[in-house]
């Protein structure tokens, strides 16, 4: 089989890339080894919900990238007629008092809320910088403990229905003419130098006439070995719980709560009537895994205990809620927590970064498509600000 473009990986980045290519009139095949957004996920694209925000500390480029991505999410909602984004706001704690800063593992992170507020103000994005007293008056569900002094309320934030988004955008891509091969594994990428001559699958060999986009998440290193020294794969743990009274924790009444000192976050009610508390620490060496290895599908007992202790300190009304289930999720990350998007030969690789990947998939996929299709319109200001497409280090 010969097609103009092949996209390997049917997560959010892959379906967005297939959508952009198909809408541009290209002949595109999307290959996914499982199904689009399976009910038993092992990657972020299969979760019920993923956070969206524009607060990124001093990182103005990421704030602007999120702003551009949000325009695409609004477009996807209009085109599908389906709600994909749910506004809730997001709270990120900060500290500025000497006695409080002593409790922070990295005092530099304590300025995140203040730095975010400065950037959001300059970009004209809705937010509030709240004192501890103002915060707990606004959200009595949040405890006034001695581990923070203030917090930013990012009013642009909320969450995206992740499974629904992957499936709906995948349907849009197919409607635009993309072909989907699900439950199909790419067994080998046959290369001649830096060029992919064909992809070997159980359904037969596929020859890309123009380019291949590898958007296979934590499995990208199998197809692009140069990534292995630039990225690491970690396994995060998630606990889903059911509040005794869901009303105070609905998205209308309760924001996403993020503690970047302990790298934990709590969602409002989403999915099948649950909230979640998750591990967002990408820095502990013991969490780095071989993506090919077998892995536990449930959270460890230590995380269950840690999650309950975190909730007791920050959202005590959820601390004794019933556990519905737990899961683990694999993420790819880079040392600088930046995307790697580059082209070598006829292969384009997009390696998203945990914490950023899902929300910005519409834009990062567009960058990958720009590299794959020389005729596509390039978001040139992002090339200057974001520095994508340069393979010099590879």
VOPAGU-2260 file (C-alpha; in pm, 1 decimal, decimal comma):
REM VOPAGU-2260
SITE   aa  ch    i         X         Y         Z
SITE  UNK   A    0       0,0       0,0       0,0
SITE  UNK   A    1     128,7     345,3     -91,9
SITE  UNK   A    2       1,5     665,4      67,4
SITE  UNK   A    3     125,4    1022,7      82,4
SITE  UNK   A    4     157,9    1030,8     460,9
SITE  UNK   A    5     157,1     772,5     737,4
SITE  UNK   A    6      91,0     866,5    1100,0
SITE  UNK   A    7     203,6     607,6    1354,7
SITE  UNK   A    8      11,9     637,7    1682,4
SITE  UNK   A    9    -356,0     706,4    1738,4
SITE  UNK   A   10    -333,4     912,4    2055,9
SITE  UNK   A   11    -434,0    1277,2    2064,3
SITE  UNK   A   12    -125,8    1394,8    1873,3
SITE  UNK   A   13    -167,3    1129,4    1605,7
SITE  UNK   A   14    -536,4    1194,5    1542,5
SITE  UNK   A   15    -473,8    1570,1    1528,8
SITE  UNK   A   16    -194,1    1517,9    1275,3
SITE  UNK   A   17    -414,7    1290,9    1063,7
SITE  UNK   A   18    -693,2    1549,2    1083,9
SITE  UNK   A   19    -469,9    1837,3     971,5
SITE  UNK   A   20    -330,0    1631,7     681,4
SITE  UNK   A   21    -668,6    1501,6     564,9
SITE  UNK   A   22    -832,6    1845,3     588,6
SITE  UNK   A   23    -548,1    1973,9     372,9
SITE  UNK   A   24    -639,3    1722,5     103,7
SITE  UNK   A   25    -357,0    1475,4     160,1
SITE  UNK   A   26    -380,0    1097,5     137,2
SITE  UNK   A   27    -312,7     979,1     494,1
SITE  UNK   A   28    -309,0     648,0     681,9
SITE  UNK   A   29    -326,4     645,0    1063,4
SITE  UNK   A   30    -194,1     328,5    1230,0
SITE  UNK   A   31    -283,9     250,6    1593,1
SITE  UNK   A   32    -180,9     -71,1    1767,3
SITE  UNK   A   33    -486,8     -70,2    1995,7
SITE  UNK   A   34    -799,9     136,8    1941,5
SITE  UNK   A   35    -860,1     507,2    1966,1
SITE  UNK   A   36    -873,5     597,3    2338,4
SITE  UNK   A   37    -919,7     247,4    2482,8
SITE  UNK   A   38   -1115,9     205,0    2804,0
SITE  UNK   A   39    -811,5      52,4    2977,8
SITE  UNK   A   40    -551,0     321,3    2904,5
SITE  UNK   A   41    -176,4     301,7    2945,7
SITE  UNK   A   42    -116,3     648,5    2805,2
SITE  UNK   A   43    -261,9     992,6    2868,4
SITE  UNK   A   44    -487,0     984,9    2562,0
SITE  UNK   A   45    -699,7     715,7    2722,5
SITE  UNK   A   46    -780,4     901,0    3044,4
SITE  UNK   A   47   -1118,4    1052,5    3123,1
SITE  UNK   A   48    -982,2    1406,4    3134,8
SITE  UNK   A   49    -662,2    1606,6    3093,3
SITE  UNK   A   50    -595,3    1952,4    3230,0
SITE  UNK   A   51    -582,7    2269,4    3023,7
SITE  UNK   A   52    -417,9    2588,2    3151,7
SITE  UNK   A   53    -225,4    2891,6    3035,4
SITE  UNK   A   54     -36,8    2953,2    3362,9
SITE  UNK   A   55     323,7    2844,1    3306,6
SITE  UNK   A   56     533,9    3054,3    3540,8
SITE  UNK   A   57     785,5    3260,6    3344,4
SITE  UNK   A   58     740,0    3053,7    3026,9
SITE  UNK   A   59     558,1    3299,2    2799,6
SITE  UNK   A   60     607,5    3074,6    2496,2
SITE  UNK   A   61     411,5    2791,5    2655,3
SITE  UNK   A   62     137,2    3034,2    2756,9
SITE  UNK   A   63     105,9    3153,6    2398,2
SITE  UNK   A   64     114,3    2798,7    2262,8
SITE  UNK   A   65    -174,6    2709,3    2495,7
SITE  UNK   A   66    -366,9    3014,0    2374,3
SITE  UNK   A   67    -329,0    2900,2    2013,6
SITE  UNK   A   68    -423,0    2542,4    2102,4
SITE  UNK   A   69    -739,5    2661,5    2274,6
SITE  UNK   A   70    -859,3    2812,6    1945,7
SITE  UNK   A   71    -833,8    2465,3    1791,1
SITE  UNK   A   72   -1023,4    2305,7    2079,8
SITE  UNK   A   73   -1302,1    2557,4    2023,2
SITE  UNK   A   74   -1297,4    2471,8    1651,8
SITE  UNK   A   75   -1319,6    2098,8    1727,1
SITE  UNK   A   76   -1620,8    2162,0    1950,6
SITE  UNK   A   77   -1793,6    2357,8    1675,5
SITE  UNK   A   78   -1714,6    2096,4    1410,6
SITE  UNK   A   79   -1824,0    1797,4    1621,3
SITE  UNK   A   80   -2107,2    1962,9    1813,5
SITE  UNK   A   81   -1968,2    1789,8    2123,9
SITE  UNK   A   82   -1847,6    1951,3    2446,7
SITE  UNK   A   83   -1476,1    1873,6    2480,2
SITE  UNK   A   84   -1357,5    2148,2    2718,4
SITE  UNK   A   85   -1504,2    2200,0    3065,7
SITE  UNK   A   86   -1408,7    2526,4    3242,7
SITE  UNK   A   87   -1322,3    2493,4    3610,3
SITE  UNK   A   88   -1020,3    2713,9    3673,5
SITE  UNK   A   89    -697,0    2594,4    3829,3
SITE  UNK   A   90    -531,5    2675,3    4161,2
SITE  UNK   A   91    -151,9    2658,5    4189,1
SITE  UNK   A   92      -2,1    2722,5    4533,9
SITE  UNK   A   93     295,2    2949,9    4602,5
SITE  UNK   A   94     499,6    3076,9    4895,1
SITE  UNK   A   95     683,2    3398,0    4982,7
SITE  UNK   A   96     734,1    3383,4    5360,1
SITE  UNK   A   97    1063,1    3257,3    5505,3
SITE  UNK   A   98     904,5    3000,6    5735,5
SITE  UNK   A   99     689,6    2865,5    5450,5
SITE  UNK   A  100     973,6    2849,7    5199,6
SITE  UNK   A  101    1158,7    2614,1    5432,4
SITE  UNK   A  102     891,1    2355,3    5354,7
SITE  UNK   A  103     954,7    2372,4    4979,9
SITE  UNK   A  104    1194,0    2123,4    4824,2
SITE  UNK   A  105    1273,0    2374,2    4548,3
SITE  UNK   A  106    1216,0    2735,0    4663,3
SITE  UNK   A  107    1231,9    2854,7    4301,0
SITE  UNK   A  108     902,1    2672,9    4237,7
SITE  UNK   A  109     743,8    2878,2    4515,6
SITE  UNK   A  110     740,5    3180,9    4278,3
SITE  UNK   A  111     542,9    2994,4    4011,2
SITE  UNK   A  112     211,1    3156,2    4101,8
SITE  UNK   A  113     355,5    3508,4    4112,8
SITE  UNK   A  114     549,9    3460,4    3788,8
SITE  UNK   A  115     242,2    3315,9    3618,0
SITE  UNK   A  116      29,6    3610,5    3727,8
SITE  UNK   A  117     277,8    3855,7    3575,1
SITE  UNK   A  118     276,1    3678,8    3236,4
SITE  UNK   A  119    -100,4    3627,3    3227,7
SITE  UNK   A  120    -152,8    3995,7    3305,3
SITE  UNK   A  121      74,6    4099,4    3018,4
SITE  UNK   A  122    -102,2    3857,1    2782,0
SITE  UNK   A  123    -446,6    3979,5    2887,3
SITE  UNK   A  124    -559,3    3643,5    3028,0
SITE  UNK   A  125    -807,8    3616,1    3312,9
SITE  UNK   A  126    -660,8    3525,1    3652,1
SITE  UNK   A  127    -641,5    3626,5    4017,5
SITE  UNK   A  128    -353,4    3613,8    4262,8
SITE  UNK   A  129    -516,6    3521,3    4593,9
SITE  UNK   A  130    -387,4    3534,4    4948,6
SITE  UNK   A  131    -441,1    3223,7    5160,5
SITE  UNK   A  132    -735,1    3391,3    5333,8
SITE  UNK   A  133    -894,8    3493,8    5004,1
SITE  UNK   A  134    -842,2    3145,9    4863,1
SITE  UNK   A  135   -1015,7    2955,6    5142,3
SITE  UNK   A  136   -1298,6    3209,3    5151,7
SITE  UNK   A  137   -1351,2    3152,4    4779,3
SITE  UNK   A  138   -1306,8    2774,6    4802,5
SITE  UNK   A  139   -1380,1    2644,4    5153,9
SITE  UNK   A  140   -1308,3    2291,4    5024,6
SITE  UNK   A  141    -936,0    2386,8    5028,0
SITE  UNK   A  142    -755,2    2381,3    5362,5
SITE  UNK   A  143    -554,7    2676,6    5495,5
SITE  UNK   A  144    -241,2    2483,7    5590,5
SITE  UNK   A  145     106,2    2621,7    5663,9
SITE  UNK   A  146     263,3    2493,4    5340,0
SITE  UNK   A  147     162,1    2787,6    5120,6
SITE  UNK   A  148     104,8    3162,7    5145,1
SITE  UNK   A  149     -84,9    3244,6    4827,8
SITE  UNK   A  150    -213,8    3088,6    4506,0
SITE  UNK   A  151    -294,4    3182,7    4150,2
SITE  UNK   A  152    -639,5    3114,4    4009,8
SITE  UNK   A  153    -593,4    3057,9    3637,4
SITE  UNK   A  154    -942,2    3133,1    3505,9
SITE  UNK   A  155    -859,3    3007,8    3155,6
SITE  UNK   A  156    -807,2    2657,5    3293,3
SITE  UNK   A  157   -1028,8    2352,4    3294,6
SITE  UNK   A  158   -1012,9    2003,8    3157,0
SITE  UNK   A  159   -1056,7    1834,3    2822,5
SITE  UNK   A  160   -1256,3    1512,9    2793,8
SITE  UNK   A  161    -956,6    1311,5    2678,7
SITE  UNK   A  162   -1110,8     985,4    2557,3
SITE  UNK   A  163   -1397,2    1170,8    2393,7
SITE  UNK   A  164   -1159,3    1415,3    2224,0
SITE  UNK   A  165    -942,7    1140,8    2072,0
SITE  UNK   A  166   -1243,9     955,9    1940,2
SITE  UNK   A  167   -1420,4    1264,7    1805,5
SITE  UNK   A  168   -1112,3    1408,6    1632,2
SITE  UNK   A  169   -1034,9    1063,0    1494,5
SITE  UNK   A  170   -1384,8    1057,7    1348,2
SITE  UNK   A  171   -1329,5    1403,1    1197,3
SITE  UNK   A  172   -1006,1    1280,5    1038,5
SITE  UNK   A  173   -1183,1     979,3     887,4
SITE  UNK   A  174   -1467,3    1200,7     766,8
SITE  UNK   A  175   -1205,3    1415,6     592,3
SITE  UNK   A  176   -1067,3    1107,2     415,4
SITE  UNK   A  177    -804,5     961,2     648,5
SITE  UNK   A  178    -780,1     582,5     664,4
SITE  UNK   A  179    -755,5     423,8    1010,7
SITE  UNK   A  180    -589,0      91,1    1078,0
SITE  UNK   A  181    -656,5      15,4    1442,6
SITE  UNK   A  182    -543,1    -298,5    1626,1
SITE  UNK   A  183    -243,4    -291,4    1392,6
SITE  UNK   A  184     115,0    -300,3    1515,9
SITE  UNK   A  185     403,8    -153,2    1319,4
SITE  UNK   A  186     643,0    -445,2    1344,8
SITE  UNK   A  187     937,4    -281,3    1170,4
SITE  UNK   A  188    1042,2      47,8    1020,3
SITE  UNK   A  189    1264,2     -42,6     724,0
SITE  UNK   A  190    1510,6     236,1     652,6
SITE  UNK   A  191    1762,2     329,3     390,7
SITE  UNK   A  192    1987,7     569,8     572,0
SITE  UNK   A  193    1761,9     831,8     727,2
SITE  UNK   A  194    1470,6     750,3     496,9
SITE  UNK   A  195    1184,7     519,0     587,9
SITE  UNK   A  196    1126,0     299,7     283,6
SITE  UNK   A  197     836,6     101,4     426,7
SITE  UNK   A  198     656,7       7,2     744,3
SITE  UNK   A  199     593,8    -360,9     806,5
SITE  UNK   A  200     254,1    -442,0     961,9
SITE  UNK   A  201      34,5    -749,3     995,6
SITE  UNK   A  202    -194,7    -599,2     730,7
SITE  UNK   A  203      90,5    -565,0     486,4
SITE  UNK   A  204     371,7    -324,4     406,5
SITE  UNK   A  205     303,1      48,0     380,0
SITE  UNK   A  206     516,9     278,1     164,2
SITE  UNK   A  207     508,7     651,7     248,6
SITE  UNK   A  208     532,0     859,3     -66,9
SITE  UNK   A  209     599,3    1180,9     122,1
SITE  UNK   A  210     668,0    1129,5     492,9
SITE  UNK   A  211     598,8     936,2     811,8
SITE  UNK   A  212     496,9    1109,8    1133,9
SITE  UNK   A  213     589,1     909,7    1441,6
SITE  UNK   A  214     346,8    1014,2    1716,1
SITE  UNK   A  215     362,3     692,7    1915,6
SITE  UNK   A  216     408,1     843,6    2261,4
SITE  UNK   A  217     627,3     639,4    2492,3
SITE  UNK   A  218     697,1     389,7    2208,3
SITE  UNK   A  219     854,1     654,3    1983,1
SITE  UNK   A  220    1203,1     545,0    2088,3
SITE  UNK   A  221    1145,5     213,6    1910,8
SITE  UNK   A  222    1107,3     396,1    1577,8
SITE  UNK   A  223    1348,9     683,2    1645,3
SITE  UNK   A  224    1642,1     538,6    1843,9
SITE  UNK   A  225    1806,8     882,0    1872,1
SITE  UNK   A  226    1528,3     977,7    2113,6
SITE  UNK   A  227    1643,1     730,4    2376,3
SITE  UNK   A  228    1926,9     950,8    2494,8
SITE  UNK   A  229    1707,9    1264,1    2487,2
SITE  UNK   A  230    1396,0    1142,6    2665,3
SITE  UNK   A  231    1287,1     924,7    2951,3
SITE  UNK   A  232     968,6     730,6    3011,5
SITE  UNK   A  233     810,6     748,0    3356,0
SITE  UNK   A  234     510,5     578,6    3508,8
SITE  UNK   A  235     262,7     791,7    3701,5
SITE  UNK   A  236      -6,9     672,4    3938,7
SITE  UNK   A  237    -367,9     787,8    3960,9
SITE  UNK   A  238    -633,8     726,9    4224,5
SITE  UNK   A  239    -999,9     776,1    4129,7
SITE  UNK   A  240   -1233,9     850,2    4418,1
SITE  UNK   A  241   -1604,4     923,6    4455,7
SITE  UNK   A  242   -1700,3    1214,4    4683,5
SITE  UNK   A  243   -1974,5    1147,5    4935,0
SITE  UNK   A  244   -2134,3    1474,1    4822,0
SITE  UNK   A  245   -2028,1    1553,7    4464,1
SITE  UNK   A  246   -2184,8    1901,6    4446,0
SITE  UNK   A  247   -1902,6    2094,9    4620,3
SITE  UNK   A  248   -1650,3    1929,0    4389,0
SITE  UNK   A  249   -1825,6    1988,6    4057,4
SITE  UNK   A  250   -1632,3    2191,3    3795,6
SITE  UNK   A  251   -1862,5    2487,0    3865,1
SITE  UNK   A  252   -1762,9    2489,6    4233,5
SITE  UNK   A  253   -1415,4    2341,1    4252,8
SITE  UNK   A  254   -1101,4    2407,3    4043,6
SITE  UNK   A  255    -818,3    2174,0    3957,3
SITE  UNK   A  256    -582,9    2201,4    4256,0
SITE  UNK   A  257    -208,2    2171,7    4191,6
SITE  UNK   A  258      70,6    2150,0    4447,1
SITE  UNK   A  259     401,5    2178,6    4261,8
SITE  UNK   A  260     595,1    2132,9    4585,1
SITE  UNK   A  261     483,0    1769,5    4614,9
SITE  UNK   A  262     384,6    1730,8    4248,4
SITE  UNK   A  263      28,8    1624,4    4324,8
SITE  UNK   A  264    -294,7    1745,5    4176,5
SITE  UNK   A  265    -669,7    1694,8    4232,0
SITE  UNK   A  266    -943,1    1719,9    3969,5
SITE  UNK   A  267   -1305,3    1821,8    4014,0
SITE  UNK   A  268   -1575,3    1565,3    3940,3
SITE  UNK   A  269   -1541,0    1433,3    3586,1
SITE  UNK   A  270   -1583,8    1111,3    3390,7
SITE  UNK   A  271   -1821,8     866,8    3566,4
SITE  UNK   A  272   -1881,8    1087,1    3869,8
SITE  UNK   A  273   -1529,9    1066,6    4009,2
SITE  UNK   A  274   -1250,0    1298,6    4107,0
SITE  UNK   A  275    -885,7    1198,0    4080,8
SITE  UNK   A  276    -566,8    1261,9    4270,6
SITE  UNK   A  277    -254,2    1204,6    4066,5
SITE  UNK   A  278     120,1    1182,4    4093,3
SITE  UNK   A  279     283,2    1440,1    3865,1
SITE  UNK   A  280     646,0    1397,3    3970,1
SITE  UNK   A  281     865,9    1332,8    3667,0
SITE  UNK   A  282    1195,8    1372,2    3847,1
SITE  UNK   A  283    1235,7    1068,3    4070,4
SITE  UNK   A  284    1479,2     821,3    3912,9
SITE  UNK   A  285    1294,0     517,9    4044,3
SITE  UNK   A  286     997,4     612,7    3827,6
SITE  UNK   A  287    1192,2     582,2    3502,4
SITE  UNK   A  288    1095,2     262,2    3321,5
SITE  UNK   A  289    1168,4      63,8    3008,3
SITE  UNK   A  290     859,5     122,3    2790,4
SITE  UNK   A  291     871,1    -240,0    2671,1
SITE  UNK   A  292     853,2    -388,1    3018,5
SITE  UNK   A  293     540,3    -522,4    3183,3
SITE  UNK   A  294     390,4    -279,5    3427,9
SITE  UNK   A  295     139,2    -269,2    3709,0
SITE  UNK   A  296    -202,6    -145,2    3606,6
SITE  UNK   A  297    -302,3     -45,0    3958,7
SITE  UNK   A  298    -154,7     208,5    4198,3
SITE  UNK   A  299      85,9      96,0    4469,2
SITE  UNK   A  300     -15,8      96,2    4834,1
SITE  UNK   A  301     242,8     367,5    4909,2
SITE  UNK   A  302      73,3     599,0    4661,1
SITE  UNK   A  303    -269,7     526,4    4804,5
SITE  UNK   A  304    -142,1     630,5    5147,1
SITE  UNK   A  305      44,9     930,4    5003,6
SITE  UNK   A  306    -262,7    1046,1    4811,2
SITE  UNK   A  307    -482,0    1024,8    5119,6
SITE  UNK   A  308    -228,3    1223,4    5323,7
SITE  UNK   A  309    -208,6    1486,9    5050,9
SITE  UNK   A  310    -586,8    1518,8    5041,0
SITE  UNK   A  311    -603,5    1547,0    5419,4
SITE  UNK   A  312    -362,1    1840,7    5405,8
SITE  UNK   A  313    -515,1    2024,1    5109,7
SITE  UNK   A  314    -869,3    1899,5    5034,3
SITE  UNK   A  315    -977,0    1723,9    5356,2
SITE  UNK   A  316   -1334,7    1671,7    5241,0
SITE  UNK   A  317   -1206,1    1416,9    4988,9
SITE  UNK   A  318    -957,0    1242,2    5216,3
SITE  UNK   A  319   -1195,1     962,6    5316,0
SITE  UNK   A  320   -1385,2     928,8    4988,8
SITE  UNK   A  321   -1442,9     584,1    4845,3
SITE  UNK   A  322   -1178,3     458,5    4603,7
SITE  UNK   A  323   -1346,3     359,1    4276,3
SITE  UNK   A  324   -1034,8     233,7    4102,1
SITE  UNK   A  325    -675,0     320,9    4029,3
SITE  UNK   A  326    -447,9     307,1    3731,1
SITE  UNK   A  327    -101,8     392,9    3605,8
SITE  UNK   A  328      -2,6     591,6    3302,1
SITE  UNK   A  329     318,0     614,3    3100,2
SITE  UNK   A  330     460,7     950,6    2997,0
SITE  UNK   A  331     753,0    1059,2    2786,0
SITE  UNK   A  332     951,4    1353,8    2914,5
SITE  UNK   A  333    1257,4    1553,1    2819,7
SITE  UNK   A  334    1518,5    1696,9    3051,2
SITE  UNK   A  335    1399,2    2053,7    2989,7
SITE  UNK   A  336    1031,6    1950,4    2975,3
SITE  UNK   A  337    1011,6    2075,5    2617,4
SITE  UNK   A  338     874,8    1913,1    2305,8
SITE  UNK   A  339    1102,5    1749,0    2053,8
SITE  UNK   A  340     961,9    1799,3    1703,2
SITE  UNK   A  341    1202,5    1742,6    1416,6
SITE  UNK   A  342    1247,7    1588,4    1072,0
SITE  UNK   A  343    1522,4    1351,7     957,5
SITE  UNK   A  344    1498,6    1226,0     601,4
SITE  UNK   A  345    1129,6    1160,7     543,9
SITE  UNK   A  346    1059,2    1085,3     910,7
SITE  UNK   A  347     903,0    1345,2    1138,1
SITE  UNK   A  348     914,6    1274,0    1509,5
SITE  UNK   A  349     696,9    1445,7    1766,0
SITE  UNK   A  350     775,9    1365,9    2125,9
SITE  UNK   A  351     534,6    1541,9    2359,1
SITE  UNK   A  352     626,1    1628,9    2714,3
SITE  UNK   A  353     427,1    1515,9    3015,0
SITE  UNK   A  354     211,9    1791,0    3154,3
SITE  UNK   A  355     203,6    1975,6    2823,8
SITE  UNK   A  356     132,7    1711,3    2560,6
SITE  UNK   A  357    -243,7    1670,1    2554,2
SITE  UNK   A  358    -358,2    2029,1    2581,8
SITE  UNK   A  359    -126,3    2146,7    2303,8
SITE  UNK   A  360    -166,6    1849,5    2068,6
SITE  UNK   A  361    -363,3    2048,5    1807,1
SITE  UNK   A  362     -71,9    2290,5    1766,2
SITE  UNK   A  363     221,2    2051,9    1805,7
SITE  UNK   A  364      56,6    1817,8    1555,5
SITE  UNK   A  365      28,6    2113,9    1317,5
SITE  UNK   A  366     401,2    2176,3    1360,6
SITE  UNK   A  367     472,1    1813,0    1275,9
SITE  UNK   A  368     246,8    1833,6     970,3
SITE  UNK   A  369     430,3    2147,8     858,9
SITE  UNK   A  370     757,7    1956,2     870,7
SITE  UNK   A  371     606,9    1655,6     692,3
SITE  UNK   A  372     423,3    1846,4     421,2
SITE  UNK   A  373     642,4    2110,8     263,6
SITE  UNK   A  374     330,0    2274,7     119,4
SITE  UNK   A  375     158,2    2322,6     456,4
SITE  UNK   A  376     141,0    2666,8     607,6
SITE  UNK   A  377     403,9    2706,5     876,1
SITE  UNK   A  378     328,2    2890,1    1201,6
SITE  UNK   A  379     649,8    3086,6    1154,8
SITE  UNK   A  380     628,0    3288,2    1475,0
SITE  UNK   A  381     635,2    2961,7    1668,5
SITE  UNK   A  382     939,8    2846,5    1475,0
SITE  UNK   A  383    1116,5    3158,3    1595,3
SITE  UNK   A  384     987,6    3146,3    1953,6
SITE  UNK   A  385     957,6    2773,6    2003,2
SITE  UNK   A  386    1253,2    2648,8    1798,5
SITE  UNK   A  387    1088,6    2335,4    1660,6
SITE  UNK   A  388    1207,1    2146,5    1356,0
SITE  UNK   A  389    1579,8    2164,6    1422,3
SITE  UNK   A  390    1741,7    1820,7    1416,8
SITE  UNK   A  391    2098,9    1946,1    1467,2
SITE  UNK   A  392    2131,3    1771,5    1802,9
SITE  UNK   A  393    2025,5    1439,8    1655,4
